[in-house]
Amino acid sequence: MSYLARRSVGRRLRVLREEAGVRQGIAASAAEVSQSVIVRMERGLPTRVGTIHIKALLDRYGVGDEEQRESILAVVQLVRQARKARPRWWDAFAASLSPEEIERIELETEARSMSLCGATLVPELLRTADYQRATARALYPQDTVADIARRAEITEHRWKSLRDNDTRLEVYLLESALRQPLGGSEVMADQLTYLAELGELPNISIRIVGPEAGSHIGLHLGNLVLVEFDALLSGGQPEPPIVFLPGLPQDLCLDQDGQADRYRDAVAGLSRIALPQDTSRTRIREIASDYQT
């Protein structure tokens, strides 16, 4: 919960600062920290800011409502608790993961639901090991066999975490992505058979957007992941969603206020045109059979 809670604290304090008309430099002076610390904190990045600094900022921003102050301080406490949480499965892979990748994994563990859109490829979390190796060889040509195996192992742990947390997955796949013969016919047949099996799980919905849909938003989206959350505190508002856009050299994370809105609307648009789940499973199995002939 560390990154999600830090992000929540930073967002709330930034809003309060802007409403109070206080510049970041003035806020830094009030808390007796550098301006760069305020910048990092408002972005949800790690800092050494403690409760005494947060209280000083709340005073400077004129926040006198005790309930509001206690709510923010309660989330600060969640950040402190998360720092002490050990061990975490990804600690064993720390040398292979960037800070951004670790933050993404943390967010996935806290997700209430995730919407995965695959316009050109099967989403990473739903790939078989062979399909993952085929994509990794093209995406990371400098990687050794051991590097690729480690990436696949990390993805397997991410999937297990989502399954154990009973995270709801809504998956939308363009049929054209399933007809791209990545890794060869045998790899594709196994991948599609695996997708059909996943679609029978109670917490996963896999739906196909076929060519009969005509012109639609999915043709312009590319691959994306929309992550949605519950409230951090009982009775509070859900945390704002985050969007990840796969790319090079790393995935783009859209986590600022309002950035996910258009993508949430796009996912809703796909939901309206995608085939029903049962029909989608039948279509997936039919394409798998094509690869087997």
Secondary structure, DSSP 8 states (H G I E B T S, - for coil): -HHHHHHHHHHHHHHHHHHHT--HHHHHHHHTS-HHHHHHHHTT------HHHHHHHHHHTT---HHHHHHHHHHHHHHHHHHH----GGGGGGGG--HHHHHHHHHHHHEEEEEEEESSS--GGG--HHHHHHHHHHH-TT--HHHHHHHHHHHHHHHHHHHHTT-EEEEEEEHHHHTS-TT-HHHHHHHHHHHHHHTTSTTEEEEEE-GGG-S-THHHH-SEEEEEE--SSTTS-----EEEE--SSS-EEE-STTTTHHHHHHHHHHHHHS--HHHHHHHHHHHHHHHH-
